[in-house]
């Protein structure tokens, strides 16, 4: 039976992540399995789950080796959980871990499981490097040979070009454009000024630095390989310093290394459960995961910007919840690029766009920017692709738990492939 007798509430008990590190730095010697295992162990240790069997663990990575075909299950086996805990690999680009949380949440809500962990990990430092497909085909022809000559003959076609490595790239196969190039097109379409992008980036660093200073992240982040805090945060940056950086994706563009997320390594995980399961173990309930929505847009034809799917997902989710965009105390919008955040906000304020693209009778309206990414965003903290969703979810749950007057928060994550994943978290 897929559905239980009643829909149950999905409690966010807490989360743990390792510090996010700029690629090719602190975590250059480890890979996805090491980092995800560290994040899962952090959850197990923080909430005293040693030897316990959970209903499921769902997580994933965007860039991973073929050896990691069973990444999550292997990480679970080293996490301290009961080895009978299953593991599920998932991937929805940058929305992977938020999608994993929604998946675990659905299983809890439907009565299939009582508790589970969602998470994500990504490493640029340990990216898989492969050889051209022509070399692969040569090897396979040799392997399939029945005679000594059939196994030897393919090797006479070996050429130096076969040894040229193929590196992974964040490029859309349908357009051939990088994510930065695609976002430049969005910034042009929505007329997003460079100064506004730099200001948002500056605020991201200032908020993240302030959050670390007051100890907000102390119980959310577990030291790993000698790193105790996120190493990309720049408390001494300024809008003036950011304005001096050169464009990164077009000679006359507005996106720079300063107002875009850096290449980052890291992992995060969040523990979800029924309130009853948490109560039996004297564990806290910080908040509840109430709604989730995934969407996709037609970016390949040029009709829509690559990272605009959350602009569609959020109003659809608001209809499900019966609330408005202004009915949130906190907004967590993933900062893939400052321009992408500003395009989304501008789209929600546009009467024409909301009517013609979103099919709404009126614009969604503006948000209180002082409530946006209040503890810093991805530009400052970093963005290990699959780890960002549960990084945001865990932080937002803690923010809500600490604010007695707050009721709910919005999570919005854009992804490659013209997709987006969104969620609503409530006290």
VOPAGU-2260 file (C-alpha; in pm, 1 decimal, decimal comma):
REM VOPAGU-2260
SITE   aa  ch    i         X         Y         Z
SITE  UNK   A    0       0,0       0,0       0,0
SITE  UNK   A    1     153,9     332,2    -105,9
SITE  UNK   A    2     -57,5     563,9     106,8
SITE  UNK   A    3    -123,2     542,1     479,6
SITE  UNK   A    4    -453,3     618,8     647,4
SITE  UNK   A    5    -366,2     983,5     715,2
SITE  UNK   A    6    -122,4    1246,8     592,7
SITE  UNK   A    7     139,4    1311,5     860,2
SITE  UNK   A    8     339,0    1626,9     933,7
SITE  UNK   A    9     703,1    1631,2     826,0
SITE  UNK   A   10     927,5    1768,5    1097,6
SITE  UNK   A   11    1269,5    1916,4    1030,8
SITE  UNK   A   12    1468,4    1792,6    1329,2
SITE  UNK   A   13    1798,6    1950,1    1234,6
SITE  UNK   A   14    2088,2    1947,7     993,7
SITE  UNK   A   15    2463,8    1917,1     972,3
SITE  UNK   A   16    2703,4    2008,9     694,7
SITE  UNK   A   17    3075,7    2026,8     659,0
SITE  UNK   A   18    3226,3    2371,0     588,5
SITE  UNK   A   19    3202,6    2462,7     222,1
SITE  UNK   A   20    3546,6    2505,7      64,4
SITE  UNK   A   21    3663,9    2669,3    -253,1
SITE  UNK   A   22    3754,3    2396,8    -499,9
SITE  UNK   A   23    4114,3    2275,5    -520,3
SITE  UNK   A   24    4176,8    2382,7    -160,9
SITE  UNK   A   25    4090,9    2212,6     170,9
SITE  UNK   A   26    3911,9    1913,1      18,8
SITE  UNK   A   27    4136,6    1853,2    -280,6
SITE  UNK   A   28    4237,7    1511,0    -146,0
SITE  UNK   A   29    3886,4    1371,1     -94,8
SITE  UNK   A   30    3577,6    1303,0    -304,2
SITE  UNK   A   31    3201,0    1290,4    -287,5
SITE  UNK   A   32    3174,4     973,9     -81,8
SITE  UNK   A   33    3415,3    1105,1     181,2
SITE  UNK   A   34    3229,2    1434,2     214,3
SITE  UNK   A   35    2878,8    1288,3     213,9
SITE  UNK   A   36    2985,8    1031,4     472,2
SITE  UNK   A   37    3118,6    1312,6     691,2
SITE  UNK   A   38    2788,6    1500,9     667,5
SITE  UNK   A   39    2585,6    1188,2     748,1
SITE  UNK   A   40    2813,1    1105,8    1040,0
SITE  UNK   A   41    2759,6    1458,3    1165,1
SITE  UNK   A   42    2382,9    1402,6    1170,1
SITE  UNK   A   43    2422,6    1062,4    1337,3
SITE  UNK   A   44    2647,4    1203,1    1608,8
SITE  UNK   A   45    2448,7    1524,0    1664,5
SITE  UNK   A   46    2117,8    1340,5    1709,9
SITE  UNK   A   47    2251,6    1019,2    1865,8
SITE  UNK   A   48    2139,5     787,4    1586,8
SITE  UNK   A   49    2425,2     537,8    1617,0
SITE  UNK   A   50    2305,7     191,1    1524,6
SITE  UNK   A   51    1952,9     305,6    1442,3
SITE  UNK   A   52    1770,1     204,5    1128,6
SITE  UNK   A   53    1608,8     491,6     938,8
SITE  UNK   A   54    1343,2     449,6     673,1
SITE  UNK   A   55    1560,4     588,6     393,6
SITE  UNK   A   56    1849,5     817,8     308,3
SITE  UNK   A   57    1818,2    1008,3     -19,6
SITE  UNK   A   58    2101,9    1221,0    -155,3
SITE  UNK   A   59    2313,9    1271,3    -463,2
SITE  UNK   A   60    2584,8    1452,7    -651,9
SITE  UNK   A   61    2580,7    1636,4    -982,9
SITE  UNK   A   62    2939,9    1560,4   -1082,0
SITE  UNK   A   63    3037,4    1208,9    -986,2
SITE  UNK   A   64    3258,5     922,3   -1091,8
SITE  UNK   A   65    3122,1     599,8   -1236,3
SITE  UNK   A   66    3269,8     430,2    -929,6
SITE  UNK   A   67    3012,9     619,1    -722,8
SITE  UNK   A   68    2715,5     449,7    -886,2
SITE  UNK   A   69    2589,6     357,1    -536,5
SITE  UNK   A   70    2720,6     668,3    -364,2
SITE  UNK   A   71    2453,1     714,1     -99,4
SITE  UNK   A   72    2430,7     351,6      10,1
SITE  UNK   A   73    2810,2     336,3      44,1
SITE  UNK   A   74    2807,1     654,0     252,2
SITE  UNK   A   75    2529,5     515,8     473,0
SITE  UNK   A   76    2735,9     204,6     542,4
SITE  UNK   A   77    3010,7     426,3     687,2
SITE  UNK   A   78    2781,6     669,2     867,8
SITE  UNK   A   79    2716,4     484,0    1192,4
SITE  UNK   A   80    2353,1     409,6    1107,1
SITE  UNK   A   81    2222,1      54,2    1116,0
SITE  UNK   A   82    2350,7    -112,7     796,3
SITE  UNK   A   83    1988,2    -206,8     719,4
SITE  UNK   A   84    1918,8     160,3     640,6
SITE  UNK   A   85    1871,8     190,6     262,0
SITE  UNK   A   86    2025,1     461,5      45,7
SITE  UNK   A   87    1893,7     626,4    -270,8
SITE  UNK   A   88    2094,5     821,4    -528,4
SITE  UNK   A   89    1910,3    1118,3    -680,6
SITE  UNK   A   90    2005,8    1403,9    -911,3
SITE  UNK   A   91    1821,8    1717,6   -1013,6
SITE  UNK   A   92    2125,9    1939,1   -1071,6
SITE  UNK   A   93    2150,9    2218,9    -813,6
SITE  UNK   A   94    1811,2    2124,1    -670,6
SITE  UNK   A   95    1922,4    1769,8    -585,4
SITE  UNK   A   96    1920,8    1781,4    -206,0
SITE  UNK   A   97    1602,7    1990,0    -182,3
SITE  UNK   A   98    1436,9    1736,9    -412,7
SITE  UNK   A   99    1573,7    1462,0    -186,0
SITE  UNK   A  100    1416,7    1634,5     116,5
SITE  UNK   A  101    1081,6    1653,3     -62,0
SITE  UNK   A  102    1110,2    1283,5    -151,6
SITE  UNK   A  103    1187,2    1182,4     207,9
SITE  UNK   A  104     914,2    1419,7     327,1
SITE  UNK   A  105     659,1    1257,8      96,6
SITE  UNK   A  106     744,8     911,6     230,8
SITE  UNK   A  107     701,8    1036,0     586,0
SITE  UNK   A  108     376,7    1217,7     505,7
SITE  UNK   A  109     231,2     909,1     336,7
SITE  UNK   A  110     319,3     676,4     622,5
SITE  UNK   A  111     585,4     476,5     440,0
SITE  UNK   A  112     863,5     570,3     682,5
SITE  UNK   A  113     894,6     754,2    1013,9
SITE  UNK   A  114    1231,6     918,1     966,7
SITE  UNK   A  115    1495,8     971,2     701,0
SITE  UNK   A  116    1787,6    1186,1     594,9
SITE  UNK   A  117    1816,2    1397,1     281,3
SITE  UNK   A  118    2142,1    1541,7     157,6
SITE  UNK   A  119    2382,1    1619,9    -119,9
SITE  UNK   A  120    2749,0    1649,5    -201,9
SITE  UNK   A  121    2966,7    1777,7    -482,7
SITE  UNK   A  122    3335,7    1802,2    -556,1
SITE  UNK   A  123    3495,6    2001,1    -833,9
SITE  UNK   A  124    3839,1    1909,7    -699,7
SITE  UNK   A  125    3775,0    1539,9    -765,0
SITE  UNK   A  126    3587,0    1578,3   -1092,7
SITE  UNK   A  127    3591,8    1272,1   -1319,9
SITE  UNK   A  128    3830,3    1308,9   -1612,7
SITE  UNK   A  129    3768,5    1069,6   -1899,5
SITE  UNK   A  130    3917,0    1002,1   -2241,8
SITE  UNK   A  131    3743,3    1057,4   -2576,0
SITE  UNK   A  132    3464,9     818,7   -2675,5
SITE  UNK   A  133    3669,5     706,6   -2974,5
SITE  UNK   A  134    3930,1     568,6   -2732,2
SITE  UNK   A  135    3657,6     398,1   -2531,6
SITE  UNK   A  136    3524,6     233,2   -2849,0
SITE  UNK   A  137    3874,9     116,2   -2938,5
SITE  UNK   A  138    3913,2     -48,1   -2598,3
SITE  UNK   A  139    3574,7    -216,1   -2624,4
SITE  UNK   A  140    3647,6    -350,0   -2975,5
SITE  UNK   A  141    3967,7    -500,8   -2841,4
SITE  UNK   A  142    3784,6    -645,7   -2541,7
SITE  UNK   A  143    3520,4    -806,8   -2762,6
SITE  UNK   A  144    3776,8    -975,3   -2986,8
SITE  UNK   A  145    3753,0   -1353,7   -3001,4
SITE  UNK   A  146    4099,0   -1416,7   -3140,1
SITE  UNK   A  147    4440,9   -1270,7   -3062,7
SITE  UNK   A  148    4430,0   -1077,4   -3393,5
SITE  UNK   A  149    4081,6    -935,7   -3324,6
SITE  UNK   A  150    4201,0    -814,3   -2985,6
SITE  UNK   A  151    4519,0    -662,8   -3129,8
SITE  UNK   A  152    4390,0    -505,2   -3453,3
SITE  UNK   A  153    4199,3    -210,8   -3295,7
SITE  UNK   A  154    4523,0     -86,6   -3137,9
SITE  UNK   A  155    4667,5      -4,0   -3479,8
SITE  UNK   A  156    4414,4     281,0   -3486,5
SITE  UNK   A  157    4550,7     436,1   -3166,4
SITE  UNK   A  158    4638,2     804,1   -3213,6
SITE  UNK   A  159    4769,2    1081,6   -2984,4
SITE  UNK   A  160    4423,7    1245,3   -2991,4
SITE  UNK   A  161    4290,7     950,8   -2793,6
SITE  UNK   A  162    4489,2    1066,1   -2490,9
SITE  UNK   A  163    4342,5    1414,8   -2478,3
SITE  UNK   A  164    4132,2    1418,3   -2158,3
SITE  UNK   A  165    3771,1    1531,5   -2160,0
SITE  UNK   A  166    3695,7    1754,4   -1862,4
SITE  UNK   A  167    3344,9    1805,3   -1720,8
SITE  UNK   A  168    3195,6    2144,6   -1797,8
SITE  UNK   A  169    2891,1    2333,7   -1672,7
SITE  UNK   A  170    2755,9    2377,7   -2024,2
SITE  UNK   A  171    2401,2    2319,3   -2142,8
SITE  UNK   A  172    2404,8    2050,4   -2415,0
SITE  UNK   A  173    2100,6    2206,7   -2585,3
SITE  UNK   A  174    2253,7    2552,2   -2626,1
SITE  UNK   A  175    2627,0    2506,4   -2583,2
SITE  UNK   A  176    2624,5    2796,4   -2337,1
SITE  UNK   A  177    2768,9    2794,2   -1989,0
SITE  UNK   A  178    2541,4    2882,7   -1700,7
SITE  UNK   A  179    2715,7    3218,0   -1672,7
SITE  UNK   A  180    2665,3    3294,5   -2041,2
SITE  UNK   A  181    2299,3    3198,2   -2011,0
SITE  UNK   A  182    2256,7    3425,0   -1710,1
SITE  UNK   A  183    2417,6    3712,4   -1901,2
SITE  UNK   A  184    2132,5    3678,7   -2150,4
SITE  UNK   A  185    1883,0    3690,1   -1864,4
SITE  UNK   A  186    2048,7    3999,9   -1717,6
SITE  UNK   A  187    2026,8    4172,5   -2057,4
SITE  UNK   A  188    1661,9    4076,2   -2104,8
SITE  UNK   A  189    1563,8    4200,5   -1759,0
SITE  UNK   A  190    1803,6    4499,4   -1764,3
SITE  UNK   A  191    1976,7    4407,2   -1440,7
SITE  UNK   A  192    2244,3    4664,2   -1358,3
SITE  UNK   A  193    2596,7    4562,4   -1261,1
SITE  UNK   A  194    2582,3    4783,8    -950,1
SITE  UNK   A  195    2271,1    4602,6    -824,5
SITE  UNK   A  196    2438,5    4266,1    -871,2
SITE  UNK   A  197    2748,4    4377,3    -683,0
SITE  UNK   A  198    2535,8    4517,0    -401,8
SITE  UNK   A  199    2354,1    4187,2    -357,3
SITE  UNK   A  200    2688,1    4002,7    -355,6
SITE  UNK   A  201    2827,1    4244,8     -96,7
SITE  UNK   A  202    2523,8    4189,4     125,5
SITE  UNK   A  203    2561,3    3811,9      90,3
SITE  UNK   A  204    2915,8    3828,0     228,8
SITE  UNK   A  205    2824,7    4070,5     506,4
SITE  UNK   A  206    2529,6    3861,4     625,0
SITE  UNK   A  207    2726,5    3535,9     614,6
SITE  UNK   A  208    3020,0    3687,4     802,2
SITE  UNK   A  209    2788,0    3831,0    1066,4
SITE  UNK   A  210    2611,9    3495,8    1108,0
SITE  UNK   A  211    2943,0    3320,4    1169,4
SITE  UNK   A  212    3052,5    3590,0    1417,2
SITE  UNK   A  213    2743,8    3545,7    1636,6
SITE  UNK   A  214    2769,9    3165,1    1628,8
SITE  UNK   A  215    2465,4    3093,7    1412,9
SITE  UNK   A  216    2646,2    2823,9    1216,0
SITE  UNK   A  217    2827,5    2665,2    1510,6
SITE  UNK   A  218    2580,8    2378,2    1551,7
SITE  UNK   A  219    2500,6    2350,8    1180,8
SITE  UNK   A  220    2857,7    2299,7    1059,7
SITE  UNK   A  221    3093,3    2020,7    1164,9
SITE  UNK   A  222    3469,8    2063,2    1129,1
SITE  UNK   A  223    3620,7    1855,6     852,1
SITE  UNK   A  224    3983,3    1803,9     750,7
SITE  UNK   A  225    4089,7    2094,3     969,0
SITE  UNK   A  226    3844,2    2340,7     814,3
SITE  UNK   A  227    3610,4    2494,3    1071,3
SITE  UNK   A  228    3415,5    2747,0     864,8
SITE  UNK   A  229    3326,0    2829,0     505,2
SITE  UNK   A  230    3639,9    2962,4     338,9
SITE  UNK   A  231    3486,5    3174,2      63,2
SITE  UNK   A  232    3325,8    3441,1     283,5
SITE  UNK   A  233    3487,7    3782,6     239,9
SITE  UNK   A  234    3389,7    4009,9     532,0
SITE  UNK   A  235    3629,5    4278,0     406,8
SITE  UNK   A  236    3481,2    4306,3      58,2
SITE  UNK   A  237    3284,7    4610,3     -54,4
SITE  UNK   A  238    3071,6    4719,6    -345,2
SITE  UNK   A  239    3368,5    4930,9    -459,3
SITE  UNK   A  240    3602,2    4630,2    -463,4
SITE  UNK   A  241    3345,7    4418,3    -642,8
SITE  UNK   A  242    3298,0    4692,9    -904,5
SITE  UNK   A  243    3664,6    4662,6   -1006,2
SITE  UNK   A  244    3635,9    4298,6   -1114,8
SITE  UNK   A  245    3628,7    4217,5   -1484,3
SITE  UNK   A  246    3329,5    4045,4   -1648,5
SITE  UNK   A  247    3368,5    3667,7   -1651,2
SITE  UNK   A  248    3135,9    3549,3   -1928,4
SITE  UNK   A  249    3122,4    3831,0   -2187,8
SITE  UNK   A  250    3355,1    4119,3   -2264,0
SITE  UNK   A  251    3073,5    4367,8   -2214,6
SITE  UNK   A  252    2887,2    4161,8   -1954,2
SITE  UNK   A  253    2786,3    4233,3   -1596,7
SITE  UNK   A  254    2854,7    3896,9   -1431,8
SITE  UNK   A  255    3188,6    3865,2   -1251,6
SITE  UNK   A  256    3364,3    3624,7   -1019,5
SITE  UNK   A  257    3244,2    3847,4    -736,8
SITE  UNK   A  258    2871,4    3842,7    -807,9
SITE  UNK   A  259    2859,9    3473,8    -908,5
SITE  UNK   A  260    2895,9    3163,1    -694,4
SITE  UNK   A  261    3247,5    3018,5    -674,8
SITE  UNK   A  262    3331,5    2659,5    -764,7
SITE  UNK   A  263    3290,4    2482,0    -432,1
SITE  UNK   A  264    3332,0    2144,5    -260,9
SITE  UNK   A  265    3111,5    2032,6      27,1
SITE  UNK   A  266    2823,9    1822,8     160,3
SITE  UNK   A  267    2514,0    1873,4     373,4
SITE  UNK   A  268    2234,4    1664,9     524,9
SITE  UNK   A  269    1906,6    1722,1     708,2
SITE  UNK   A  270    1710,9    1489,3     938,6
SITE  UNK   A  271    1335,9    1466,7     873,6
SITE  UNK   A  272    1082,3    1271,9    1078,2
SITE  UNK   A  273     732,1    1255,6    1218,2
SITE  UNK   A  274     688,1    1473,0    1530,6
SITE  UNK   A  275     611,2    1155,0    1726,6
SITE  UNK   A  276     936,3     987,6    1621,8
SITE  UNK   A  277    1128,8    1297,0    1732,3
SITE  UNK   A  278     940,5    1319,6    2063,5
SITE  UNK   A  279    1018,1     957,2    2152,9
SITE  UNK   A  280    1387,5    1040,8    2121,9
SITE  UNK   A  281    1369,2    1380,3    2290,1
SITE  UNK   A  282    1477,3    1547,5    1968,9
SITE  UNK   A  283    1369,8    1898,8    1869,0
SITE  UNK   A  284    1130,4    1997,4    1594,3
SITE  UNK   A  285    1263,3    2318,6    1443,7
SITE  UNK   A  286     999,4    2357,2    1174,5
SITE  UNK   A  287     785,4    2163,5     929,5
SITE  UNK   A  288     834,0    2098,2     558,7
SITE  UNK   A  289     486,6    2174,1     421,1
SITE  UNK   A  290     495,4    2218,0      42,7
SITE  UNK   A  291     729,6    2146,5    -246,3
SITE  UNK   A  292     719,0    2210,7    -618,8
SITE  UNK   A  293     944,7    2138,0    -917,4
SITE  UNK   A  294     914,1    2314,6   -1252,7
SITE  UNK   A  295    1091,3    2344,3   -1585,5
SITE  UNK   A  296    1101,8    2609,4   -1858,5
SITE  UNK   A  297    1164,1    2606,8   -2233,0
SITE  UNK   A  298    1507,2    2769,9   -2232,0
SITE  UNK   A  299    1647,9    2584,9   -2533,9
SITE  UNK   A  300    1426,0    2777,5   -2777,0
SITE  UNK   A  301    1518,3    3107,9   -2615,6
SITE  UNK   A  302    1163,2    3168,3   -2499,3
SITE  UNK   A  303    1271,0    3172,8   -2136,9
SITE  UNK   A  304    1588,2    3223,9   -1937,1
SITE  UNK   A  305    1778,0    2916,6   -1823,1
SITE  UNK   A  306    1738,1    2985,8   -1450,3
SITE  UNK   A  307    1383,6    3122,1   -1447,6
SITE  UNK   A  308    1196,3    2803,4   -1351,2
SITE  UNK   A  309    1150,6    2911,1    -985,2
SITE  UNK   A  310     956,9    3213,6   -1113,1
SITE  UNK   A  311     697,3    2960,8   -1231,6
SITE  UNK   A  312     726,8    2706,0    -947,9
SITE  UNK   A  313     667,3    2954,5    -667,2
SITE  UNK   A  314     326,4    3088,3    -781,1
SITE  UNK   A  315     210,7    2730,2    -847,7
SITE  UNK   A  316     316,4    2636,4    -495,3
SITE  UNK   A  317     150,1    2946,3    -350,5
SITE  UNK   A  318    -174,9    2831,7    -510,9
SITE  UNK   A  319    -136,3    2494,2    -340,2
SITE  UNK   A  320     -82,8    2664,7      -5,4
SITE  UNK   A  321    -344,7    2935,2     -53,2
SITE  UNK   A  322    -107,9    3218,4      40,2
SITE  UNK   A  323      70,1    3509,9    -127,2
SITE  UNK   A  324     433,4    3594,0    -187,3
SITE  UNK   A  325     418,0    3846,0      93,4
SITE  UNK   A  326     303,5    3585,6     350,6
SITE  UNK   A  327     659,6    3483,1     434,3
SITE  UNK   A  328     884,1    3597,5     714,2
SITE  UNK   A  329    1201,1    3479,0     540,7
SITE  UNK   A  330    1303,6    3415,2     180,3
SITE  UNK   A  331    1589,5    3184,1      87,0
SITE  UNK   A  332    1662,3    3224,4    -283,2
SITE  UNK   A  333    1970,0    3038,6    -400,5
SITE  UNK   A  334    2226,4    3284,4    -536,9
SITE  UNK   A  335    2363,3    3098,5    -836,8
SITE  UNK   A  336    2430,9    3448,2    -964,5
SITE  UNK   A  337    2321,2    3780,3    -821,2
SITE  UNK   A  338    2165,9    3856,1   -1160,3
SITE  UNK   A  339    1953,5    3542,5   -1148,1
SITE  UNK   A  340    1806,1    3639,2    -808,6
SITE  UNK   A  341    1729,8    3989,6    -933,5
SITE  UNK   A  342    1572,4    3859,0   -1255,4
SITE  UNK   A  343    1337,7    3639,4   -1052,3
SITE  UNK   A  344    1237,3    3920,4    -819,1
SITE  UNK   A  345    1181,0    4155,1   -1111,3
SITE  UNK   A  346     970,3    3894,4   -1291,6
SITE  UNK   A  347     738,1    3859,6    -992,7
SITE  UNK   A  348     693,6    4237,3    -988,6
SITE  UNK   A  349     612,3    4262,0   -1360,9
SITE  UNK   A  350     239,3    4279,4   -1449,5
SITE  UNK   A  351     309,3    4182,3   -1811,5
SITE  UNK   A  352     530,0    3884,6   -1726,1
SITE  UNK   A  353     297,7    3754,5   -1455,7
SITE  UNK   A  354       3,2    3778,2   -1694,3
SITE  UNK   A  355     164,2    3653,5   -2015,9
SITE  UNK   A  356     417,5    3399,0   -1886,9
SITE  UNK   A  357     270,9    3289,2   -1555,4
SITE  UNK   A  358     -97,1    3325,2   -1640,0
SITE  UNK   A  359    -170,1    3534,9   -1332,8
SITE  UNK   A  360    -429,9    3812,1   -1315,0
SITE  UNK   A  361    -188,9    4038,0   -1124,1
SITE  UNK   A  362     180,9    4049,1   -1036,7
SITE  UNK   A  363     299,4    3849,9    -736,8
SITE  UNK   A  364     457,6    4171,7    -612,5
SITE  UNK   A  365     778,0    4255,1    -430,0
SITE  UNK   A  366     930,9    4105,8    -117,7
SITE  UNK   A  367    1091,3    4268,1     184,5
SITE  UNK   A  368    1457,0    4249,2      80,9
SITE  UNK   A  369    1570,5    4273,0     445,0
SITE  UNK   A  370    1425,6    3922,6     489,1
SITE  UNK   A  371    1615,3    3772,8     194,3
SITE  UNK   A  372    1901,4    3528,0     267,0
SITE  UNK   A  373    1944,2    3677,8     612,6
SITE  UNK   A  374    2236,6    3451,3     710,0
SITE  UNK   A  375    2417,5    3487,5     378,9
SITE  UNK   A  376    2364,5    3319,7      43,3
SITE  UNK   A  377    2547,4    3097,6    -200,4
SITE  UNK   A  378    2764,9    3378,1    -337,9
SITE  UNK   A  379    2933,7    3410,1       0,7
SITE  UNK   A  380    2896,6    3061,0     146,8
SITE  UNK   A  381    2966,2    2871,4    -174,1
SITE  UNK   A  382    2769,3    2628,7    -388,5
SITE  UNK   A  383    2861,7    2259,1    -402,6
SITE  UNK   A  384    2586,2    2190,4    -653,4
SITE  UNK   A  385    2389,5    1905,8    -494,4
SITE  UNK   A  386    2456,9    2019,5    -135,7
SITE  UNK   A  387    2294,9    2363,8    -149,6
SITE  UNK   A  388    1930,8    2260,8    -103,5
SITE  UNK   A  389    1972,2    2096,9     236,5
SITE  UNK   A  390    2221,1    2365,1     340,8
SITE  UNK   A  391    1943,7    2619,9     288,9
SITE  UNK   A  392    1668,6    2401,0     436,8
SITE  UNK   A  393    1858,6    2335,8     758,5
SITE  UNK   A  394    1951,2    2700,1     807,7
SITE  UNK   A  395    1597,4    2822,1     739,4
SITE  UNK   A  396    1450,1    2577,2     991,5
SITE  UNK   A  397    1685,0    2710,5    1256,6
SITE  UNK   A  398    1603,1    3071,8    1166,7
SITE  UNK   A  399    1230,5    3004,5    1205,0
SITE  UNK   A  400    1276,7    2817,1    1532,3
SITE  UNK   A  401    1461,8    3113,4    1680,5
SITE  UNK   A  402    1198,3    3371,7    1580,1
SITE  UNK   A  403     882,0    3333,7    1787,6
SITE  UNK   A  404     694,9    3579,5    1567,6
SITE  UNK   A  405     777,8    3402,3    1240,1
SITE  UNK   A  406     539,2    3164,1    1066,9
SITE  UNK   A  407     697,4    3049,9     741,9
SITE  UNK   A  408     986,4    3069,4     499,6
SITE  UNK   A  409    1026,5    3021,5     124,6
SITE  UNK   A  410    1302,5    2817,1     -40,6
SITE  UNK   A  411    1378,1    2866,8    -411,2
SITE  UNK   A  412    1656,4    2688,5    -598,6
SITE  UNK   A  413    1723,5    2724,9    -972,3
SITE  UNK   A  414    1901,9    2444,0   -1154,9
SITE  UNK   A  415    2072,9    2350,6   -1477,9
SITE  UNK   A  416    1849,5    2220,1   -1752,3
SITE  UNK   A  417    1601,7    2503,6   -1703,3
SITE  UNK   A  418    1455,5    2352,8   -1386,4
SITE  UNK   A  419    1376,7    2477,4   -1037,9
SITE  UNK   A  420    1280,5    2330,0    -700,6
SITE  UNK   A  421    1091,9    2525,1    -433,1
SITE  UNK   A  422     956,2    2455,7     -86,7
SITE  UNK   A  423     763,3    2613,9     198,8
SITE  UNK   A  424     878,0    2567,0     557,9
SITE  UNK   A  425     654,1    2654,7     851,3
SITE  UNK   A  426     687,5    2665,8    1228,3
